[in-house]
Amino acid sequence: MDDMYREVILDHYKNPRNFGTLDPADISYEDDNPLCGDRIRIDLRLDENQRVKEVAFSGHGCAISQASA
């Protein structure tokens, strides 16, 4: 089971989904972890009912932080 999770994490790290930025974004949030240096930005675009229509992330960090973004 651990190997399966390791493969999924590495796949998402090497082939990130939704990587990039949205311009314009309705909501943007950026934060970092000063302990390890990870930095992430998440952009959302909403539809007319305020539901998430598009999402993108950018940043840098370890494999786990990038895969989970």
Buried (B, 14 or more C-beta within 10 A) or exposed (E): EEEEEEEEBEEBBEEBEEEEEBEEBBEBEEEBEEEEEBBBBBBBBEEEEEEEEEBBBBBEBBEEBBBEB
